């Protein structure tokens, strides 16, 4: 990276831009459990993974878990219940856009992901948006990173991917993309990537000091 000029900074959504790492367990399951105490979390994961690969629309997700008659109101209620945007991102992102092109690359249901980007008024910050439910590939598969490189015609060595999960970072490095781990915890991992940061303030200083 030291001999290459960084062009793109690519962000994961859940666990980075949004403070919750596992929204199925921490948001969706509790939301539905209030409506149906017997709902099984395993069923949600099964249907979510289909939708996040583009195999189901969000409407069919709700149908498959037994809420067809409540759609679209139930989806609107669920999405409006989400309030975990990292507020520091709003202050951070205009600063780095002065230096770098910015993208998002996330595993999610396409309808949900775009709704949240619009809800939080951050969609216009991203020059490229790669959602697994739209492109049909999920991290940690390398195909989703190749999809980004093909769409942008970017050199992997000119790209930096920021994610909280080690398996996703490893996949990015397999196609030559530089990585930083974003993890909100006190204790750092002995080795996971060239850098590990715990906040957008740390990330800003890392980009400023090492990637300009």
Secondary structure, 3 states (H helix, E strand, C coil): CCCCCCCEEEECCECCCECCCCHHHHHHHHHHHHHCCCCCHHHHHHHHHHHCCCCCCHHHHHHHCCCCCCCCHHHHHHHHCCCCECHHHHHHHHHHHCCCEEEEEECCCHHHHHHHHHHCCCHHHCCEEEEHHHHCCCCCCCHHHHHHHHHHCCCHHHEEEEECCHHHHHHHHHCCCEEEEECCCCCCCCCCCCEEECCHHHHHHHHHHHCC
